Amino acid sequence: HPRWTSLARGMRRANAEVYYQNLGDYVTGQVALWCRLHRRPFVYSVASDPDCDAALPKLRSWRERLLYRRGVLDATRIIVQSRRQSEMLQSGFGRPSVVIPMPCPAPPLQPQAPRDTEVPRVVWVGRFSPVKRLDLLLEVAALLPSIRFEVAGARDANWPKSRALVERAAALPNVTVRGIVPRHQMPAFYRGAVALLCTSTHEGFPNTFLEAWSLGVPVVSTVEPDDLLSRGGLGFRAESAAQLAEGITRLASDRALWLEMSGNAQAYYRANHTVEATMPVFERVLQEAADERQGARRTQGG
């Protein structure tokens, strides 16, 4: 009390036919326990790769790990973002799952190629936290003084080093920290960029990738869900600052390559991540969960 009790009160007030929860933490178990007690279907949606790791590296206390595992084991259906997550979940928890590409609304703007007369621009989006590694972006920027890097995000209040990173970024002449960019302005932020740069240690399936691809912006990244960058020609995967800089340089200097990858990115987004492409699959999984619970009720005489 008051967090768990207020959650239960809200779920009871909603009186939903199916309950859906995203993000791997102790709340997953609390939602699952309420649904089990009230015989309601529960669909859990995985948000990140560590949530599928049996060691649960993101959860610090035994209570959080216990509740999260209970939620995964009790979920009626589980949705994941990639084949890798599905394999990890099966191996670590013994639970099957359904791979559904995450939906991303179509942008209000049309894609735009970088202009030859402008300084090439690379964008970075995220929290200034250890996982996102803004410091790696600063290394890349130092290697590419002729490229302009624009950063959208905010400091992590729980990580003191984030303030020092912002100060380091401000000292570089080719880095601009914009802070938090309002959601309705994000399409304009991506549009016309040479690349979206991702420097994370791990991700699920980043929404930033989908937002960039919807506007034809390739991705240069340290993470690559299901080898999509390589297989689909949607950008470049790299490990070090030097490799990231090489991928950016190739996109900035070879217009034909940029146009090819931009076209691939738009085509992939339209085929897999529009609301029209993904929501029917979500609807099917939610309906299956509801039907399964109703069948169990009839069997138990409920």
N, C-alpha and C positions, 0 to 999 in steps of 0.2 A: 504494500500500500504506500503511495497512491497509484504507482504506475501500472502494476499488474491489474489491480481492481478496476482502474479506469479503462484499461484495454478491454477487460471482460464486459464492462458496462456498455462500452461502445459497440462491441460485437453483438451483444444481446439486443441493443437498440436497432442495429442494422437489420437483424433478422433475415440475413441473406440466404439464398439457396446454396450458394457456393462462396467460400472465402478464399481469397488470393493474397499471398504475401510475397514480397521481394526483399532481399537483403539478408545475408546470413549472420544472425546473432541470436541471443537468447529469446527474443520475441518470437522467432520461428517455433520454438517449443511451446511457448505460451499459447500461441494461436492454435497449434495442433492439439494441445491438451483440451482447450475449450471446445474445439470442433469434435473431438472424440467424445467428450462428456455429453455434448448436445446432439451427437450423431449427425453432424453436418460435414459435407465434403470440404477438403482443404487442398488447394493447389499451391505448391511452393515453387517459386521461380528463382533460380540461382543468379546471383549478380556478379560473381567474380570467381576466378579459378581457385583461390585458397579455400573457398566455401566447399569445394569438392575434395579437398585434401583431408584424409582421415586424421591427420595430426592437428588440424584446425589451428594453424599458426596465428591467425588474427584474433582468436579468442583467448583472453589471458587467464580467466578463472575457471576452476572446475565446474562451477555452477553454470557459467555461460556455455561451456562445452557440453555439459550434460543436457541442458535444455535444447541446444541446437541439434544434437544427435537425435534426441527424442522427436523433434519436429521433422527431421528428414525421414526417420523410420516410420512415422505415423502419417505422413502426407499421402493423400489419396492419389495424386499425380504430381510429378516433378517436371518442371520445364528448365531446360538448359539452353545456353547460347551457342555452344559449339560441340563438335564431336569429342574434342579433348575433355571437356567438362563431363560429358556423358560417360566416357571411359573411366575417368577418375572417380565419379560417383558410384559406378558399378563396382569398381575395384575396392574402393575404400569403405563403402557403406552397404554394398549388395543391393542397391536400388536401381531399377531401370528408370529411364527418363526419356523425354521427348525433346528433340532439338528443334527449336523454333527461332528463326532470325528475328531479332528485335525490330519493332516498327519504328520508323522515323518519318514524321510528316514531311511532305514535299515543301521545299523552300519557296518563298514568295518571289525570289529573284531567279533569273536565268544564269547559267554558268557563264563565266567570262575568262578568257585566256589572259595570262600576264602580258602586259604591253612591253614591247621591246625598248621603249623610251624610258621606262621606269626602272628604278632600282628593284631587283627581285626581292620579293617579300615572302617570308616563311612565318607561319603562325603556330603558336603553342597554346593549349588550353588545359587548365587543370588547377587543382589546389597546390599550394606551395608546401608540400608534405614530403616526407622521406620516400614514399612509394613513387611519387611522380618525378622526382629527381630533376628539379629545375637547374641544379648545379651542372648537370650534364649538358643542358641546353647552352649554358654560359660557356662551356668548353667548346662546343660546336661554333658558337658565335665568334669566339676568339680566333678560330681557324678560318672563318669566312667573313672577313671585314667588309667585303663588297656586297654582302647579303643583309637585308634588313629583317630583324626578328621582332615580331610583335607578340606579346604575352598577355593572355587574358586569364585572370584568376585572382585568388585572394590568399592572404597569409593564413597558415594553420595556427590557430591560437594555442594549440597544445604542443607546438614545436617551436621553441625559441629561435632556432637557426633560420627560420623562414624570413625573419626581419633582415638578417645579415645578407641573405640571398638577394632580397630586393635591392639592398644597397649596392651589392656587387653588380647587379644587372644595370642599375642606374649609372654606374661608372663606365659601362661599355657604350661607345658612341653608336653602335648599330643595333642596340636592344632598346625597345620601348615597352614598359610595363603599363598596360592600360587599366589594370585592376579588374573589377567585376564588370563585364559587359552585359547589359540587359539582354534577355533572351531574344526579344524581337529584333535586336541589332546584330545578333550572331551571324545570320546569313551574309550580311554585308562585310562582316569581319573576315569570313572565310573566302569570299568571292574574289577571284583574281590572284589568289596566292599561288606561289610555285609549289608549295607543299604544306601539309600539316605535319609537324614534328611531334612525335610521341617518345618520351624518354623514360617511361615507367618501368619498374622492375617486374610488375605483373598487372594484368587486367582481366576482365571477363571478355566482353565484346564492347569496346568503348563506343559510347554514343557519339563522341567526337569524330570517329572514323565515318560513321554514317552521315553525319552532318556535312563533313568535308566531301565525301563521295557524291552526295546528292547534288553538289555544286561543281562536280568534276575536278576536285582538288585531290591529287594523289597523296599518299601517306608515306612518310619515312619514319620507321619505328623500330624500337627495341623489342616490341612484342608483336606477334603475328597470329591471330586466331586461325586455327586450322590451315595454316600456310597460305592464306588467301592472297597476301601481297605477292608472293612468288607465283602461285598457280594462276591467279587471275590477272596478273600484270597491273595491279592497283597501286604499286609503289615499291619501296625497297625495305627489306629487313636488315638491320645492322646491330652490332654489339657495342662498338667503341665510338668515341667522339669522332675519330678519323673516318670510320666507315659511314657514320651518319652524314658527315660533311661531304663525303664522296657521293652519296645518293642525292643529296640536295644539289650539288654541283652539276651532276648529270641532268637533272630535271631543269635547272636554270639555264644550262648552256645548249641543250638540244631541244629545240622547239617541237620537232617531229615526235621525239620520244614523249615529251610532255603531253602533246595532243593525243597520242595513242593511249597513254595511261589515263588521261582525263576521260576519254571516251569509254574505256574499260570500266572506270569507276562509276560513271553515270549509268552504264548498262547494268552493272552488277546491282547497284542500289535499286533501280527500277524493277528488276526481276525478283529481288529477294526481300527488300526492306520497306517498301511502301506500305501504308496502312491497308491498302486494298489487297496486297499480296500476303500479309501476315495475319490479319485479324480473323479470317475464316479458320485458320489453324488453331488460334487461341480459342475461338468459339467451340471448335470440335473437342478440344481437350477439356474445357470447362463442362461441356455437356456430358462427356464420358464420365467425368468425376461425379456429376450429379446423378447420372443413371446408375453408376456403381453403388453409390450410397443408398439410393432408393431400393435397389435390388437387395442390398444387405438388410434394410429395414423390413422388407417383406419376408425375407428368410427368417429373421428373428421375431417376426410377429409384431413389429413396431408400427 
